[in-house]
C-alpha cells in the first residue's frame, strides 16, 4: 500500500503547525577511554543550536526544559529535560550536558569534551533543512571541520586527533525527511521520487555523510534508525479522519527505510574495517513502550504532556498553554513530536548497550 500523501488542506494545516511551533548500560559506561561525545542530527539531539539561527523552530522558552538538572531552564532542547546525547555523555563520565556548537556561552575547552552540531528540523536531504530554514547536514559537517581546526589550535595536532578518534559520534536524523518534507508536500520531492526511491536517496546521503566524517577522523559512530513515526501524537491527530491511531503506512516506510540503513551500515563496516559503526534500532524500542507502557511506568503513550498533547510543539507548547501535565515521567511524549526525558534515558541506555555489544565502546 502506498503511504498516504497529504491533501492540500492537510499539508497546509500541518505545515502551519510546524511553522508556528515548529541502569545497567549507563553504570558500565563510565570508561574514561571516551574523551568526548560529538553529535549530529535533528531535534532529537539538538541541544540548542537553533537558538542562534533565524528559524521559527525553537524551544528556548518554558515549559521546555522544566525538568533540567538544577531547576527549570529552557536551553533549546525539545523536551522537558535532557536529550540522549546528554545522558550518554554523563554515563561515560563526561559532562552531563553536551553544549551546542553555536552557543556563545561555550568555548573550545568545553567542546573538547563534547559538542553538538545538530539542528532541529533538518534532515539528510538538503531540501528538508530549507522547509524551516535550519542548518543542513552538510553545514553540520563544515562546523565539524571548523571545530577540528580550533581543537588543533588549542590542543595541538596529536591531542586533537586523539580526541576525534576516541570520541563517540552520535547521529540521529531522518524523521523530518519524511514527515516534514516528503509526506507534507513541503518540497517537490514527492513528485520527483517514489517512496522507495526517496528511501534510497536518503540512505545514499547517510552513507556519504558517514564516509565523510570517517575521512575526517571519526572512528566510533552510532547511527539511529527511525522510530515508529506513524505513532507520533501529531500523526495520530492528523489521522483522526481515518479513525485515529497510528498511521501504519508511515510505520511501514520506517521499517523499509530502517532495513536499508542496516544493510548500508553492514556494507560500510566491511569497506572501512577501522570504523566502529553501530546501527541503533529505535523502532522496536518505541513499539515496546507503546505495547506495554505499564512495564516502563508510563500511563499515556498517545499524547504529549504539553498542552492537549495532540498537536502542540514549538511555540504552541508554551507556558500559557492549558492542560500541560504535572508529571512528564508518566508520558512517552513531551510534546506532539518529541519524547520525554524519561524515554530519552531509555534510548540513551539502549544506545550504550548496542555500543558495548558491537564493540564501539
PEVEN-V431620 format. One line per field, one symbol per residue. ss: DSSP state (H for helix, E for strand, L for the rest). phi: phi as a letter, one per 20 degrees, with the letter a starting at -180 (. if undefined). psi: psi as a letter, one per 20 degrees, with the letter a starting at -180 (. if undefined). A space follows every 10 residues. Layout:
ss=???
phi=???
psi=???
//
This chain:
ss=LLLLLLLHHH HHHHHHHHHH LLLHHHHHLL LLLLLLEEEE ELLLLLLLHH HHLLLLLLLL LLLLLLLLLL LLLLLLLLLL LLLHHHHHHH HLLLLLLLLE LLLLLLLHHH HLLEEELLLL LLLLLHHHHH HLLLLLHHHH HHHHHHHHHH HHHHHLHHHH HHHHHHLEEE EELLHHHHHH HHLLLLLLHH HHLLHHHHHH HHHHHHHHHH HHHHHLLLLE EEEELLLLHH HLHHHHHHLH HHLLLLLHHH HHHHHHHHHH HHHHHHHHHH HLLLLEEEEE LLHHHHHHHH HLHHHHLLLE EEEELLLLLL LLLHHHLLLL LLLLLLLHHH EEELLLLLEL HHHHHHHHHH HHHHHHHLLL L
phi=.fgfeffgff fffffffffe ci.fffffee fffeeaddcc qcffcfeqff fdcebfecbe bfegmfdfgn pgbeeofere bedgffffgf fendgfceff fefffdcfff ffdrbddfcg nebffgffff fcldeffffg ffffffgfff fffedngfff fffffefeed ccapgfgeee dfeelfcegf eecfgfffgf gfffffffff fffffeofcd cdceffffff dfgfffffeg fdomnfefff fffgfffgff fgffffffff fcfeeedded eegfffffff fcffgdmddc ddcefflfme bfblfeecfe ffmgfecffe dfdedfccff fgfgffffff fffffffdmf d
psi=ppqpqqrggg ggghhgghhi h.rggghikk piioiqpppq bbiijojjhi hjrnqinrkl qqjpjikqpi rpooiipnri crrghghggg hjjrqipoqp hioiiqahhg iiipqpjqpp iragphhghh gklaprhhhh hhhgggghgh ghhgiqgghg hhgghiqopp poqhghhghh fgiikhajhh hhqrghhhgh ggghggghgh hghghjipho ppopaqanhi jqhhhgghjh ikiaaqnhhh hgggggghhh gggggghhhh hmhionpppo ohghgghggh hmhhhjkqho jhqrhpchjh iprchinrii prjpqhohii qgqgajhqrr hghhgghghg gggggghjjh .
//
